């Protein structure tokens, strides 16, 4: 997944459905990150952290769970699909990696 798009998607979702989206969590495969990335959200707050390395034979997949009432399933599915990576120029890959994970400790929003 593209981390910048994912951040925007989750932020917008949490803001727009703060009254009906109670929790969200998942384990994600983020572009240019050799580790699994876990996120969780409660109402409008979310954060994430790096986990273990992906195994050499392990398929890199992203799984997300959204818990709430009357959530817009199609909007969530479409928004998640839009976070799937399209190939970026090498220079932009390096810049994003440095900007988002310079500390190696994940992010908080």
HELIX and SHEET records of a PDB file:
HELIX    1   1 UNK A    3  UNK A   16  1                                  14    
HELIX    2   2 UNK A   73  UNK A   81  1                                   9    
HELIX    3   3 UNK A   90  UNK A  101  1                                  12    
SHEET    1   A 5 UNK A  63  UNK A  68  0                                        
SHEET    2   A 5 UNK A  21  UNK A  28 -1                                        
SHEET    3   A 5 UNK A  35  UNK A  42 -1                                        
SHEET    4   A 5 UNK A  45  UNK A  53 -1                                        
SHEET    5   A 5 UNK A 107  UNK A 108 -1                                        
END                                                                             
